[in-house]
Every structure is written in structure tokens, then in C-alpha cells.
Amino acid sequence: MSQKVRIIKVRHAGMSVYLGDDSCRNHCWTRNPERIMDWLCDGWRTRFNQHRGHRTVRRYMEDMESHERMWVDVPLGGATVGEPFKDSEARTRCSWLACIPSAVLASPMRVENSEWYAGLKRKKINGGRIPGFKSRKRDPQYFVCWRNQTKTGNAVYHQVSRKRGVVVITGTVKKEFRKPGETGCRWRLSIHVRVSQPVRDYTSVAVNWTERTLAFTNEPSPIRRNATGRQTGIDRGCVHTLALSNGTMLDMPQPSERERRAYLRLQRKLARQDMTNSRRGGKTAKFQSKRRKLTLKRMGSIRRRINNRKDDWVAKTTTRLVEDYDLIALEALDTRQMTRKPKPKQDPDHKGRYLRNGSAAKAGLNRSILGNRWTDIQNKLEYKTRLAGTRLILVNPAYTSQTCNRCGHVAKENRESQAVFQCVNCGFKANADINAAKNILDRAIHTTGMDDAEGVEGHASRETCVSREGSVETPTPATHVGRLSE
């Protein structure tokens, strides 16, 4: 979570800041706050790229001596990148980094690590390229400064009026880099910002100098609510994203027909452009023509618009659920295992051939599961229930969709279709998703000793689940996430 504010102006006080040497190896100093901000952004980006250069990617290369082709891990920075080095050594190698505050120079390592794995995950899900280096022309001027309360203090915020505040970044100039005739060693940069609400506790500030914005990285504010005494079970599905035990269906907004047609048209256009590129220099030679870049940009715009709608729906829906219910029950689903590709089946009669394994149908199911954001919904509910002081319980998902909520009979034949559930034992008929949501709530209540919980009406009070063969099966204990406020 973060609070973004607008930068009004920047002021400098104290010693002149050493920016480095010019082409004639003469020291350069400045008291201009604009140049100091550019210098901080350049230093942060340089250290970020130094960390990024040590990341390895797998390349298919040929050995010069044996001419054998193999997969080799190659650093992004090239073969001469060397071993990783500390910030103190970076200041020695690049003298113009010597006076950058340690709170700024230490942040790129953590930011690069999180961006690298987020980029790999994004590439795996949505496609694209391996995360690369930050460019001064292509990327915005940006830096992150950790907050600390030491003697000098860094990224410390002061409220000066009802709608104005100041973020102070301090630094020191080493003795060998001080400007002749000046006494002292400290300098201070005051970033004046306009705020619309009180700034919460934060751990760092992120400055986007291109857009003139500053973001405070802080913990989300607690959710204020009144106890309702209500409980609900939630079944996640592909047709209906969420089915509540009270009969409510919640559906995530999907792409419109117009967006689907536009995206399909752009996909075909990109395939034709790639086919032309393959004739020029092989399949891997993707010539970045202006038209191909424009096609990718339009495709990204459509995907971004769809994802923004889904993110907004997930945020608002999970907040409403936490505000309305004191207890929420979910299935403990392992989405990563559920969306894995099926293993290929080799044909025993024909070497090198494979039998059908249903990979096309499984790919469609995987897209539906990932498109409905099952994991994102669970993660949002987990941290929002902690903020609100309510309870989220994850239960064993076994046979929740095949168990009759009225008599407890478990049979595969109970599930006639995706939407229809009819018990073969007692004849109870209901929507399959709602029946599963009621079973999830029952299992959460009985496995946590809450049989007499208020607000649970219409649910059969059973201590055990009857298996398909008639044996008695004790439910697996539920996993608790969050707790009720005292």
C-alpha cells in the first residue's frame, strides 16, 4: 500500500553536493536542487542496473571448440560483469556515487529483487520478455529512499500546514570531495509536497521525478467495522467466480465482445508480422519495426484495461465481504498444482509419438481458473481479515461438491452437471455451487467447535461426513487465518 502525493518544489541547504568529474577530470559541485534530484535518480538507476547485470538467463549456445550446442546460464551484464560487489566498493569504482546517501544507495538491491521475480511471473502468465535494465530515456527518473531516525535522519516527513508537508533527505560530502572554501560536510534536500490526508506510518519514499510525484510506502489502514455476527461459506468457480452460502452469486467482469474481437484481430496481425520477420532472419529474429511495436502497445493497452477492471472488482468485493461477515470460510485450494500442465503420454507402439492427454481442454480450464483470480481473492481476504479483526478459515476441499448439505450423503452421481445438484439418497435439489458453499461453512464451523455459533441457520448440525460407501469420515481440521478481535 502507498500514499501518493504531488511534489510542489525542491529546496537545497548546506554544503555543495559533489556530482562527479567532467571530461577533463575536474570536480563538479552544485547547489541546484533540480540537478541534485537528477543525480540521485541516475545513481539509483546505475546501482539497480549493476544488481540486474548479475542475473542469469539461459541461452542456447555453441561451443567454439567442440561445436556442441548446449544450454548455458549467461549473466545479463555479459561475461565480463564479474562478481557482485557491495555499496562501499561501488562508491570506490564510481566516484560520482561517493556522496549519495546510503539510504538511497541501499534500496536498489531489494527493489530489483522484487521486480525481477514479479517480471518472471508476469512473463510466465501473460508472456513478454525477460526483465531488462532501466533506461534513462525509456524509463522515468526514479529513486527510493529508506526512512530512518538516526542522527542525520533520512526520508523524514514534517507536516508544515493543513495541506503541505516536507520530506527531508540528508547526506554528507567526504573530505576529499568537498568544495574548496566551504566548511562543514552535511547537505539537506527538502521536497515540498501537497497532501490531502494525514500521512500514515511509512518505511520508505519513492520519488518519480519525471511525473513529479512521491509515494509513501506504508501499511494499509485498519478496516473499521461493527460486529454483525454473520458467517458465510464461499465456493470459488469458473462459471460464477464466487458463490455464497446464502445464495448470492458474484461474477468477475470479463472482457467485452468488442475487446475480444479487437484483441483477436491484433493477435492475427502480430502473427503475420512475425511471419515476415522469420523470412528475413529466422524465427528468433524479431525485428522491432514501428508497426510491430504499435501492435504490441495496443495489445498491452487492452490487457491493462481488462486487468484494471478485475483488480478493482477483487478489491471492492473482498472489502465488502470483510465488512459484512465476521467469519468467512474458503476451501484450501492449491491453485498452482491445479493449473499445471498434464504430463505427456508416450505411445508404447510408436517410439517418439505421444498419445492424447487432454492438454487442450486442461489449458482452457487453467485459463478460466487463472482468469477468475482465485489466489488473488484468497490473499486479499487473508490480509483484510487481519486488518478488520475478523476470521478467515480454510477448510479441506475434499468432496464439498459431492456432499448433500441436507443428509450428508457423498456420491459422484449427486452432481448432475456443473450447475445442478440432486442427491440420489434424499432427492434434495439445489444449485451445485451454493450447496458446496454451505458444505464449506458447515465444515468450518464444526471443525472449530462453533456448532452453537449465532447466525448459522438452515445448516444441518453434523459431526461427521458420511462417505460414499457408508463409512464415517472425520473432516480434516481447518486452517485459521486471522483472529477475532478481543
N, C-alpha and C positions, 0 to 999 in steps of 0.2 A: 504494500500500500504506500501511497505517496501523496503529498500535497504540493501542487504545482502553483507557483506564483510568478508574477511578471517582474523582470528587472527594470528598474527605473534609471539608475545611474550607478557609476562606479567611481570611488574616490581612493587615492593613494596617500599614505602618510609614512614618514620615517625615511630610512636610507634609500638611496637609488638602487634599483634592482639590476643585478648583473645578468645580461641576456646571452652572453657568449662572445666569441671573437668574430670579427669580419674577415674578408678575404685576405687582408694584409696582416692578420693575427693581432689586431688591435682590440682591446677590451671595449665592449659596448655596454653602456648603462642607460637606464631610462627611469623617469618618474611618471610617464604617461600610463594611466590605468588601462587604456584600450590595448596598448602593446603588451602590457603585463598579462592581461587576460588571454591574448593570442599566444603568448609564450607558455602559459600554463597549459593551454589546450594542446599545443604542439608537443610539450614534454610528456603529457599524459598519453597522447596517442603514440609517441615513439616508444615509450615503455610498454604499452599494450602490444604493439607490433613485435617488440622483442620477445615477449612471452608467447605470442601467437606463432612466431617463427620456429619455435621448438616443438610444435605439434607435428605429429607424423601422419602421413596419408599413405595408403597402399597403392603402389604403381606397378604396372606390368612392364618390366624392363628386360633388356637383353644383355647378357654378359659379353664384354668385349673380347675376352679370350676364348671362352668355350662356345660362344654364340648360343647359349642356352637361355631361354626366356623363362622368367620366374617373377613371382610377386615379391616386391621389396618395400619396406617401410622407409619412406623418404621424408625428411623434415620439410615443412613448408618454406622455411627460410633458405633452403639449399644445403648442399653438402658441407659448406664452409661455415655454417651457423655456429658450430661449437657447442659447448656445454652451457646450461643455464647459469646465470650469474646473479648475484644479489644487487639490491639497490645501491649499496655503497660502492660496488665496483662499477655500476652504470654511471655514477657521478664522476668516477675517475676516467672512464673511457670517453664520455661525452661531457666536456667541461661545462657546456651550457645548461646541463641538468643539475649542476652543483648546488644552486640556490633554490631549487624547487622544494617546497615544504614536504616533509616526509609523509604527512597525512594525504598528500596528493599523489606522491610517487609510489606509495604502497598499495593504493587501491586498484591499479590496473590488473594485478595478478588475479584477484578474486573476481573482478568483473569479467575478465577474459575467460576464466574457467567456467563461469555460469553461462556466458554467451556461447561458448564452444559446444557444450553438451546440449544446450537448447537448440542450437543450429543443426546439430546432427539429428536430433529428434524430429525437428521440423522437416529436414531433408528426407527422413525415412517415411514420414506420414504424407507430406504434400509434395515431395520431390524438390528439385533445385540442385544447387551446387554445394560443395563443402565450404564452410565459413572461411573467409579470407582475411586480408589485412584491412585496416581502416585507412582511408584516403582523405587527404586534406581537401581535395576538390569535390569528391563524390559524397563524403560523409560530413555531417555537421561538426563544427568546432565544439568540443565537449570535454569535460573532465569531472571527476568525482573526488570529493574531499571528505575523509573520515572526520567525525566530530570527536574532540577530546577536550578534557577540562584540566589540562596540565597548566604549568606556569604561563606558557605563551598562549595556549588555547587556539583551537582551530575550528572553523565552521561553527562558531558560536553565534547564536541568534539573539538579538536585542529588539524588543518592541519599543518604538520611539513615539508612536501615536496610534490612534484607533485603526488606521488603515495602512500604516507604514512600519517597516522593520528594517533592520540592518543585519547582514551576515558578515562576520569578520573572519578573514583568512590572514594568518600571520606567517612570517618567515624570517630567516636570518641570512646574512651575507657573510661568507667566510672571510677571514682576514686577508688572504691572498687575492680576493676578488673585490675588495672594497674600493670605492671611487676615491681618488686622492683628494684630501681636503675635507672629507666628511668624517664625523665622529659617530660612534655607535655601530650597531650591527643589525638592528631589527627594522623590519618594514611591515606595514599593515595595509591590507586591501579591504575596503568597506564596500559591500554590494548592497545597495539600497533596493528594496523590493516593496511591492504593493500586495497586501494581504486582505482577504475578505472574511477570514475566520481565524480564531486562535490557532497557533501552530502547536501541534501535539509533540510529544516526546519523539525524537528522531535520532538516528545513528549516523547519517551522512547526508551530504547535499550533492546533487548532480546538477551541474551548470551546463546548459545548452546555449553557448554564446552566439550561435548562428540565429536562433529564434529569440534570444534574449529572455530565456526562462530559467527558473531554478526550481528544483524539486527536492522536497524534504522526504527522505526515506524513513518511514515510521511504522509503528504497529497500528493495525486498524482499531478504530474507536469501538468500545463495547456497545452491544446492541441492547437498548433499553426496551423492556417489555414487561408486561404483567402476567403472572401465572394464570394459565387458562385451565389446567387440569385435563387437557385433551391429549390423546395419543393417536398415532396413525402408523400404519404399515405402508410401505411403498414398494411397488414392483416395477422394475425397470424393464422396458421392452423396446422393440423395434418399430412396431406399428404405432403404439402410443408410448411416448417417452417415459411418462410416469403415470402409474395407476394407484390411487389412494384407496385405503380400505373403506372409506365412506362412499365410494362410488364415483369419485371425481377423476376425470382423465385430463392430464396436462400434456400438451403436444408442443414440441420444439418447432419453431418456424423453420421451414425448409425452403430451398431455392424455388423461386417462381418459375413458371414455364418459359417466360421470356428470358430469364437468366440462364436456364438450362440450354435453350436454343442458341443463345449468344456464345456461351462457353463451348458448346459442341462445335460451332462454326469456327471459333478461334483455334480449337484443338486440331481441326482438319487443316486449317491454314498453316499452323505450325508444322504439321506433318509434311505438307508439300514443301515448305521452306527447308526443312531438314533433308528431304529427299534431294533437293537441288544442291545442298551443301555436300551430301555424300558423293555426288557425281564429281564435285570439284576436288575433294581431297580425302575421301574416305569417310566412314561413318562417324569417326571421332572428331573430325574437323568441323566444328560448329562455328562457321563464320558469323561473327556478331554484326550482321547488317542492321541498318537502321530500322528496316521493316520488321525483322525478326525481334529486335528489342521492343518495338512498339507492340507487337503481338503479345509478347510475354508481359509487358506492362499492363495491357488491357485484361489479360487473364488474371494477373495478380490483383487488379482492381476489383474484379467480380468476386474472387475468392475472399478478399478482405472484407467486402461488403456483407457477404454471407456469414463469415465468421464473426463479424461485429454484432450482427443480429443475434446469433446464437449465444455469444458471450453475455450480451445484455439480458437475454431470456434466462440464462442459468443464474446470473447474479440476482435478478429480481425474484425469480421463483424460489430459490433457496432461502432468501431473506424472508419471504412471506411464509414459507413453511416453518422456519425457526420462530417467527413471531406468533404463529397460530397454535403451535403444538409444543407441549412440554416433553414429550417423548416421541422420537422418530425411530422406526425400525427399518433396516435395509438388509438385503442379502449381502453376505461377504463374498462377492464375486471377484475372481482373478481375471480381469479383462485382458491382461497381456497373454495369458495362456489360452483364453477363449478365442482370441483373434490370430493365433498362429497359423501358418500355412500347413496344409496336410502334407505328410511325408509321401514322396513318390513311391509308386509300386512297380517294381521291375517285373517284366514279363518273363516267366520261367522258360517259356518255349522259344523266345527270340531274344538273344543277347543284344543289349543296347537299346531295347524298346521298353516302353512303360505302359502300364495299364491305366485306365481311367480311375482317378481317385477323388473326383468331385471337387477339384480345386476351383473351378469357375463358380459353382454355387457357394462354396465356402468364402470366396473372395467377395461375393455380393453380401453375404451375411456379415463379414468383417467390416465392410464399408458402412453398413447400416448401424452396427454397434458403435463404431468409432464416430459416426456422424451424429449419433444421439448423445454423445458426451457422458457416458456412464461414469467414467472415472472422475471427470471434472465435477459432476454433480456430487459425488461422494466426498471429494476433497473439500468442496465448498461447504457442505453440510458439517464436516468434521470441525473446521475451524470456526464456523459461525455458531455452532452449538457451544463451543468453548467460550466464545465471546458473550453469548447470551446466558450462560449458566444452565443450559438445558441438557438433555441426554440424547445421544445417538447410540443405538445398539445394532451391531452387525451380527446376524444370525446365520446358521448353517443353511445353505440354499437347497439342500437335497430334498427332492420330492415336494417342494412347495407348490408346484404347478400341477401335480398329480394327486394331491390330497384333497379330499372333500372337507370343506370347512364345517359342514353340519354333522356328519357322522364319523369323520376321521378315516374313511376307507381310502387306501392308496392303491391305485391301479393305473396303468398306462392308458387303458380304454376310457378312463374318465375324461380325457382331453380329446373331444371330437375333432376340433380344429383349432386354429390359432386363437379364435375369439370365444368359442363355445365350450363350456364345461358342463357335463352332465354325469352325475355319479351313477355308476352301474349298480350300486348297492341300495341307495335310498331314493334315487331319482331326483336329487337336488340339482337344479339347473341355474347357472349364473354365468356372468362374463368371466372368462378364464383369468384375465389379469386381475380383476377385483377379488376373485376367490383366492388367488395367490397372495395378494396384498393382505388379506385377512389372516391367512395362514402365517405370514411373516410376523404380523403383530401378535398373534397368539403365541408363537414360538418365542418371541422376545419377552413377553410378559411371564410366561410360565417358567422359562429358564432363568429368570432373575428374581423369582419369588414375589411377583407382583400380581398374584391371582385376584386380590381384592382391590386392585387399582381402580380409582374413580374414572368415570368416563368410558369404560370399556363395556359396552352393552351390545347384545346380539352375538357375542362370540361364545362358542361352546367352551366350557372350562374342562379341559382335558389335561391330564398329567403325562400322557404318553401318546405316541402316534402308532396306529395300527398299520403294520406292513402289509404288502400285497398278499403274502402267504398266510396272514392271520397272526403272525408273531408280534410281540410287543417290542418296540424300539424306543429307547430313551433319546430325546433330542440332544444334540451336541450343545454344550454351553455356549452362550452368546459372548461376543466381544464387546466391551464397553468403550465408547469414545465420548469424552466429555463427562460432566457430572452435574447433578442438580445443585443449585445454589443453596447455601445454608440459610 
